[in-house]
Amino acid sequence: VIHGEIKFVLFDDRPESPTRGEIQEFFISPENYMLVTVPPLIWNGFKCVGTKTAIVANCATVAHSPGELERRPASDQGIPYDWALEHR
């Protein structure tokens, strides 16, 4: 994330995975920079959470075809995550 802030979420539903059912949540910004590598078959998504426009650099190491992706809506009940932002 080179500008703004996002919430980036990973969910593992791979049948034989030792981390099956786990959620990881990251808040990424220029002030909290990190490189996140997403393993194959891990559901992932992000949304802007700040007041500024977020600019994200997605640097894939392997070219892919849009036809090989499976997408789910953010409200999909198969992924146990609430995209609402809680202000603390």
C-alpha positions as MATLAB code, in Angstrom:
seq = 'VIHGEIKFVLFDDRPESPTRGEIQEFFISPENYMLVTVPPLIWNGFKCVGTKTAIVANCATVAHSPGELERRPASDQGIPYDWALEHR';
ca = [
       0.000    0.000    0.000;
       1.741    3.105   -1.205;
      -1.002    5.540   -0.175;
      -3.938    5.320    2.230;
      -4.809    2.321    4.406;
      -6.466   -1.028    3.739;
      -7.736   -3.978    5.703;
      -6.389   -7.142    4.012;
      -7.949  -10.473    5.001;
      -6.943  -14.094    4.315;
      -9.101  -17.184    4.937;
      -7.926  -20.785    4.640;
     -10.548  -23.395    3.772;
      -8.187  -25.959    2.229;
      -9.370  -29.412    3.429;
      -5.989  -30.828    4.500;
      -4.427  -27.592    5.767;
      -3.253  -27.324    9.401;
      -4.570  -23.728    9.359;
      -7.995  -24.654    7.934;
     -10.678  -22.287    9.216;
      -8.211  -19.582   10.263;
      -8.583  -15.907    9.402;
      -5.688  -13.450    9.212;
      -6.365   -9.713    9.185;
      -3.792   -7.036    8.396;
      -4.074   -3.253    8.435;
      -1.555   -1.995    5.889;
      -0.475    1.564    5.117;
       2.744    3.465    4.365;
       3.137    3.816    8.152;
       2.550    0.078    8.650;
       4.210   -1.272    5.509;
       4.373   -5.007    4.909;
       4.649   -7.438    2.048;
       1.972  -10.135    2.194;
       2.476  -13.306    0.167;
      -0.783  -15.165   -0.422;
      -0.386  -18.941   -0.790;
      -2.331  -20.747   -3.531;
      -5.999  -21.534   -2.779;
      -6.274  -18.999    0.072;
      -9.308  -16.721   -0.119;
      -8.292  -13.091    0.162;
      -9.706   -9.624   -0.138;
      -9.164   -6.061    0.959;
     -10.958   -2.782    1.393;
      -9.945    0.797    2.031;
     -10.424    1.743    5.689;
      -9.027    5.259    5.888;
     -10.206    8.676    4.819;
      -7.752    8.790    1.896;
      -7.899    6.887   -1.379;
      -5.824    3.703   -1.073;
      -3.327    2.720   -3.758;
      -2.237   -0.922   -3.665;
       0.654   -2.485   -5.591;
      -0.186   -6.091   -6.504;
       3.015   -7.717   -7.747;
       2.221  -11.196   -9.034;
       5.115  -13.553   -9.697;
       3.136  -15.775  -12.074;
       0.895  -14.507  -14.850;
      -2.677  -15.742  -14.635;
      -5.783  -15.866  -16.750;
      -8.968  -14.215  -15.436;
     -10.790  -17.483  -16.197;
      -8.800  -19.391  -13.579;
     -10.058  -17.259  -10.692;
     -13.030  -18.080   -8.511;
     -14.619  -15.055   -6.877;
     -17.024  -14.850   -3.967;
     -18.935  -11.813   -2.741;
     -17.784  -10.185    0.507;
     -21.033  -11.360    2.141;
     -20.468  -15.051    1.249;
     -21.565  -17.165    4.230;
     -18.840  -19.742    3.456;
     -16.216  -17.286    4.685;
     -16.747  -16.514    8.378;
     -15.664  -12.868    8.284;
     -17.530   -9.620    8.885;
     -16.125   -6.838    6.713;
     -17.508   -4.137    8.995;
     -14.847   -1.932   10.554;
     -15.004   -1.676   14.328;
     -13.792    1.639   15.712;
     -12.204    1.215   19.134;
];
